[in-house]
Amino acid sequence: MTISEEIELHMARAFFASAWADQVDNSDEGPNLSGKEIMDEMPTEIDSAARHAAKTLHFEMVRANPVPDEFRCGLGLEYLFQNALASRVEGKGDRPLTPENFGHYCAMQAMGHGVGLHDAFGKTVYEMIQVPYVEFGSASLAKDYYPQRGEPS
């Protein structure tokens, strides 16, 4: 798996975790997530719509940032990640800059969750990399995991 593929995978996991948790919260039948780590509780198979959202974010990030032509065919996320590694100010942000965390926090920022590159990796990385907004929620998933309140089960 390339670094770009790993980043995209973790983008997809973040999109799925957020939307799946929303479905659980709006259902009477879903598991109780109180005090639990959503990433540990969600299904292991990532919803296809979340994978599509990650691919969309990947392409939109490559388009929104100055990525050289030779990196635009599948390596754009790796290029952005390597630049983030090179420019990160040590001690800034509260997460290690790994492909997993980079993908996760790009997706969280893209969804407007209030956490993103700034909190995770610091101001320098946040200002260097543009993360476009991507609309993704529980209704975006390819399937319903739990019936919503008021719907027949």
C-alpha positions as protocol buffer text, in pm:
chain_id: "A"
residue {
  index: 1
  type: MET
  ca { x: 0 y: 0 z: 0 }
}
residue {
  index: 2
  type: THR
  ca { x: 139 y: 340 z: -97 }
}
residue {
  index: 3
  type: ILE
  ca { x: 142 y: 633 z: 145 }
}
residue {
  index: 4
  type: SER
  ca { x: -132 y: 801 z: -61 }
}
residue {
  index: 5
  type: GLU
  ca { x: -346 y: 486 z: -38 }
}
residue {
  index: 6
  type: GLU
  ca { x: -290 y: 465 z: 338 }
}
residue {
  index: 7
  type: ILE
  ca { x: -387 y: 831 z: 385 }
}
residue {
  index: 8
  type: GLU
  ca { x: -698 y: 781 z: 172 }
}
residue {
  index: 9
  type: LEU
  ca { x: -792 y: 469 z: 371 }
}
residue {
  index: 10
  type: HIS
  ca { x: -781 y: 666 z: 695 }
}
residue {
  index: 11
  type: MET
  ca { x: -982 y: 946 z: 539 }
}
residue {
  index: 12
  type: ALA
  ca { x: -1246 y: 687 z: 451 }
}
residue {
  index: 13
  type: ARG
  ca { x: -1240 y: 544 z: 805 }
}
residue {
  index: 14
  type: ALA
  ca { x: -1294 y: 892 z: 950 }
}
residue {
  index: 15
  type: PHE
  ca { x: -1582 y: 968 z: 712 }
}
residue {
  index: 16
  type: PHE
  ca { x: -1740 y: 631 z: 793 }
}
residue {
  index: 17
  type: ALA
  ca { x: -1691 y: 659 z: 1170 }
}
residue {
  index: 18
  type: SER
  ca { x: -1855 y: 1000 z: 1182 }
}
residue {
  index: 19
  type: ALA
  ca { x: -2154 y: 905 z: 965 }
}
residue {
  index: 20
  type: TRP
  ca { x: -2201 y: 564 z: 1128 }
}
residue {
  index: 21
  type: ALA
  ca { x: -2197 y: 720 z: 1477 }
}
residue {
  index: 22
  type: ASP
  ca { x: -2462 y: 968 z: 1362 }
}
residue {
  index: 23
  type: GLN
  ca { x: -2679 y: 677 z: 1247 }
}
residue {
  index: 24
  type: VAL
  ca { x: -2630 y: 505 z: 1583 }
}
residue {
  index: 25
  type: ASP
  ca { x: -2718 y: 824 z: 1772 }
}
residue {
  index: 26
  type: ASN
  ca { x: -3041 y: 860 z: 1573 }
}
residue {
  index: 27
  type: SER
  ca { x: -3152 y: 501 z: 1627 }
}
residue {
  index: 28
  type: ASP
  ca { x: -3309 y: 317 z: 1917 }
}
residue {
  index: 29
  type: GLU
  ca { x: -3142 y: -7 z: 1810 }
}
residue {
  index: 30
  type: GLY
  ca { x: -2776 y: 86 z: 1777 }
}
residue {
  index: 31
  type: PRO
  ca { x: -2511 y: 13 z: 2038 }
}
residue {
  index: 32
  type: ASN
  ca { x: -2450 y: 252 z: 2325 }
}
residue {
  index: 33
  type: LEU
  ca { x: -2137 y: 447 z: 2226 }
}
residue {
  index: 34
  type: SER
  ca { x: -2111 y: 644 z: 2549 }
}
residue {
  index: 35
  type: GLY
  ca { x: -1753 y: 635 z: 2674 }
}
residue {
  index: 36
  type: LYS
  ca { x: -1639 y: 418 z: 2385 }
}
residue {
  index: 37
  type: GLU
  ca { x: -1399 y: 484 z: 2100 }
}
residue {
  index: 38
  type: ILE
  ca { x: -1610 y: 500 z: 1784 }
}
residue {
  index: 39
  type: MET
  ca { x: -1327 y: 373 z: 1565 }
}
residue {
  index: 40
  type: ASP
  ca { x: -1316 y: 55 z: 1779 }
}
residue {
  index: 41
  type: GLU
  ca { x: -1694 y: 4 z: 1771 }
}
residue {
  index: 42
  type: MET
  ca { x: -1778 y: 68 z: 1406 }
}
residue {
  index: 43
  type: PRO
  ca { x: -1801 y: -216 z: 1151 }
}
residue {
  index: 44
  type: THR
  ca { x: -1466 y: -321 z: 1009 }
}
residue {
  index: 45
  type: GLU
  ca { x: -1581 y: -302 z: 647 }
}
residue {
  index: 46
  type: ILE
  ca { x: -1578 y: 61 z: 538 }
}
residue {
  index: 47
  type: ASP
  ca { x: -1895 y: 177 z: 365 }
}
residue {
  index: 48
  type: SER
  ca { x: -1842 y: 232 z: -9 }
}
residue {
  index: 49
  type: ALA
  ca { x: -1976 y: 588 z: 11 }
}
residue {
  index: 50
  type: ALA
  ca { x: -1711 y: 674 z: 270 }
}
residue {
  index: 51
  type: ARG
  ca { x: -1443 y: 536 z: 36 }
}
residue {
  index: 52
  type: HIS
  ca { x: -1587 y: 750 z: -243 }
}
residue {
  index: 53
  type: ALA
  ca { x: -1583 y: 1060 z: -18 }
}
residue {
  index: 54
  type: ALA
  ca { x: -1217 y: 992 z: 63 }
}
residue {
  index: 55
  type: LYS
  ca { x: -1131 y: 961 z: -306 }
}
residue {
  index: 56
  type: THR
  ca { x: -1317 y: 1289 z: -369 }
}
residue {
  index: 57
  type: LEU
  ca { x: -1127 y: 1463 z: -89 }
}
residue {
  index: 58
  type: HIS
  ca { x: -799 y: 1324 z: -225 }
}
residue {
  index: 59
  type: PHE
  ca { x: -867 y: 1471 z: -571 }
}
residue {
  index: 60
  type: GLU
  ca { x: -996 y: 1801 z: -431 }
}
residue {
  index: 61
  type: MET
  ca { x: -688 y: 1842 z: -209 }
}
residue {
  index: 62
  type: VAL
  ca { x: -457 y: 1780 z: -504 }
}
residue {
  index: 63
  type: ARG
  ca { x: -652 y: 2037 z: -705 }
}
residue {
  index: 64
  type: ALA
  ca { x: -655 y: 2295 z: -420 }
}
residue {
  index: 65
  type: ASN
  ca { x: -282 y: 2275 z: -345 }
}
residue {
  index: 66
  type: PRO
  ca { x: 31 y: 2339 z: -554 }
}
residue {
  index: 67
  type: VAL
  ca { x: 108 y: 1977 z: -639 }
}
residue {
  index: 68
  type: PRO
  ca { x: 357 y: 1926 z: -926 }
}
residue {
  index: 69
  type: ASP
  ca { x: 222 y: 1743 z: -1231 }
}
residue {
  index: 70
  type: GLU
  ca { x: 437 y: 1435 z: -1173 }
}
residue {
  index: 71
  type: PHE
  ca { x: 259 y: 1374 z: -839 }
}
residue {
  index: 72
  type: ARG
  ca { x: -97 y: 1431 z: -962 }
}
residue {
  index: 73
  type: CYS
  ca { x: -157 y: 1071 z: -1073 }
}
residue {
  index: 74
  type: GLY
  ca { x: -219 y: 904 z: -738 }
}
residue {
  index: 75
  type: LEU
  ca { x: 76 y: 1045 z: -544 }
}
residue {
  index: 76
  type: GLY
  ca { x: -67 y: 1386 z: -456 }
}
residue {
  index: 77
  type: LEU
  ca { x: -151 y: 1300 z: -97 }
}
residue {
  index: 78
  type: GLU
  ca { x: 197 y: 1158 z: -44 }
}
residue {
  index: 79
  type: TYR
  ca { x: 348 y: 1480 z: -180 }
}
residue {
  index: 80
  type: LEU
  ca { x: 135 y: 1690 z: 59 }
}
residue {
  index: 81
  type: PHE
  ca { x: 217 y: 1460 z: 350 }
}
residue {
  index: 82
  type: GLN
  ca { x: 592 y: 1473 z: 280 }
}
residue {
  index: 83
  type: ASN
  ca { x: 576 y: 1854 z: 263 }
}
residue {
  index: 84
  type: ALA
  ca { x: 389 y: 1860 z: 593 }
}
residue {
  index: 85
  type: LEU
  ca { x: 659 y: 1641 z: 750 }
}
residue {
  index: 86
  type: ALA
  ca { x: 933 y: 1867 z: 618 }
}
residue {
  index: 87
  type: SER
  ca { x: 770 y: 2189 z: 737 }
}
residue {
  index: 88
  type: ARG
  ca { x: 617 y: 2084 z: 1068 }
}
residue {
  index: 89
  type: VAL
  ca { x: 745 y: 2276 z: 1365 }
}
residue {
  index: 90
  type: GLU
  ca { x: 840 y: 2027 z: 1636 }
}
residue {
  index: 91
  type: GLY
  ca { x: 625 y: 2044 z: 1946 }
}
residue {
  index: 92
  type: LYS
  ca { x: 331 y: 2202 z: 1763 }
}
residue {
  index: 93
  type: GLY
  ca { x: 5 y: 2012 z: 1747 }
}
residue {
  index: 94
  type: ASP
  ca { x: -99 y: 1724 z: 1966 }
}
residue {
  index: 95
  type: ARG
  ca { x: -61 y: 1425 z: 1732 }
}
residue {
  index: 96
  type: PRO
  ca { x: 231 y: 1250 z: 1563 }
}
residue {
  index: 97
  type: LEU
  ca { x: 234 y: 1326 z: 1191 }
}
residue {
  index: 98
  type: THR
  ca { x: 169 y: 980 z: 1045 }
}
residue {
  index: 99
  type: PRO
  ca { x: -22 y: 883 z: 730 }
}
residue {
  index: 100
  type: GLU
  ca { x: -303 y: 751 z: 954 }
}
residue {
  index: 101
  type: ASN
  ca { x: -337 y: 1074 z: 1152 }
}
residue {
  index: 102
  type: PHE
  ca { x: -292 y: 1291 z: 844 }
}
residue {
  index: 103
  type: GLY
  ca { x: -579 y: 1115 z: 665 }
}
residue {
  index: 104
  type: HIS
  ca { x: -801 y: 1118 z: 972 }
}
residue {
  index: 105
  type: TYR
  ca { x: -757 y: 1488 z: 1047 }
}
residue {
  index: 106
  type: CYS
  ca { x: -788 y: 1592 z: 682 }
}
residue {
  index: 107
  type: ALA
  ca { x: -1127 y: 1419 z: 672 }
}
residue {
  index: 108
  type: MET
  ca { x: -1237 y: 1564 z: 1005 }
}
residue {
  index: 109
  type: GLN
  ca { x: -1143 y: 1914 z: 887 }
}
residue {
  index: 110
  type: ALA
  ca { x: -1315 y: 1856 z: 552 }
}
residue {
  index: 111
  type: MET
  ca { x: -1638 y: 1768 z: 733 }
}
residue {
  index: 112
  type: GLY
  ca { x: -1613 y: 2079 z: 952 }
}
residue {
  index: 113
  type: HIS
  ca { x: -1590 y: 1891 z: 1281 }
}
residue {
  index: 114
  type: GLY
  ca { x: -1383 y: 2159 z: 1454 }
}
residue {
  index: 115
  type: VAL
  ca { x: -1068 y: 1947 z: 1464 }
}
residue {
  index: 116
  type: GLY
  ca { x: -820 y: 1927 z: 1183 }
}
residue {
  index: 117
  type: LEU
  ca { x: -465 y: 1990 z: 1077 }
}
residue {
  index: 118
  type: HIS
  ca { x: -415 y: 2291 z: 1307 }
}
residue {
  index: 119
  type: ASP
  ca { x: -496 y: 2106 z: 1629 }
}
residue {
  index: 120
  type: ALA
  ca { x: -325 y: 1785 z: 1523 }
}
residue {
  index: 121
  type: PHE
  ca { x: -6 y: 1918 z: 1363 }
}
residue {
  index: 122
  type: GLY
  ca { x: 18 y: 2292 z: 1427 }
}
residue {
  index: 123
  type: LYS
  ca { x: -34 y: 2620 z: 1247 }
}
residue {
  index: 124
  type: THR
  ca { x: 243 y: 2574 z: 988 }
}
residue {
  index: 125
  type: VAL
  ca { x: 92 y: 2253 z: 847 }
}
residue {
  index: 126
  type: TYR
  ca { x: -261 y: 2395 z: 866 }
}
residue {
  index: 127
  type: GLU
  ca { x: -168 y: 2709 z: 670 }
}
residue {
  index: 128
  type: MET
  ca { x: 36 y: 2516 z: 414 }
}
residue {
  index: 129
  type: ILE
  ca { x: -230 y: 2261 z: 313 }
}
residue {
  index: 130
  type: GLN
  ca { x: -574 y: 2357 z: 188 }
}
residue {
  index: 131
  type: VAL
  ca { x: -845 y: 2106 z: 284 }
}
residue {
  index: 132
  type: PRO
  ca { x: -1168 y: 2162 z: 86 }
}
residue {
  index: 133
  type: TYR
  ca { x: -1506 y: 2109 z: 251 }
}
residue {
  index: 134
  type: VAL
  ca { x: -1675 y: 1774 z: 179 }
}
residue {
  index: 135
  type: GLU
  ca { x: -2038 y: 1721 z: 277 }
}
residue {
  index: 136
  type: PHE
  ca { x: -2070 y: 1376 z: 436 }
}
residue {
  index: 137
  type: GLY
  ca { x: -2315 y: 1256 z: 699 }
}
residue {
  index: 138
  type: SER
  ca { x: -2529 y: 962 z: 799 }
}
residue {
  index: 139
  type: ALA
  ca { x: -2758 y: 1006 z: 497 }
}
residue {
  index: 140
  type: SER
  ca { x: -2452 y: 985 z: 271 }
}
residue {
  index: 141
  type: LEU
  ca { x: -2377 y: 622 z: 358 }
}
residue {
  index: 142
  type: ALA
  ca { x: -2449 y: 357 z: 95 }
}
residue {
  index: 143
  type: LYS
  ca { x: -2663 y: 161 z: 340 }
}
residue {
  index: 144
  type: ASP
  ca { x: -2856 y: 210 z: 662 }
}
residue {
  index: 145
  type: TYR
  ca { x: -2685 y: 33 z: 949 }
}
residue {
  index: 146
  type: TYR
  ca { x: -2964 y: 99 z: 1200 }
}
residue {
  index: 147
  type: PRO
  ca { x: -3326 y: 212 z: 1151 }
}
residue {
  index: 148
  type: GLN
  ca { x: -3371 y: 575 z: 1244 }
}
residue {
  index: 149
  type: ARG
  ca { x: -3613 y: 676 z: 1518 }
}
residue {
  index: 150
  type: GLY
  ca { x: -3967 y: 669 z: 1383 }
}
residue {
  index: 151
  type: GLU
  ca { x: -3885 y: 427 z: 1100 }
}
residue {
  index: 152
  type: PRO
  ca { x: -4010 y: 67 z: 1109 }
}
residue {
  index: 153
  type: SER
  ca { x: -3730 y: -179 z: 1191 }
}
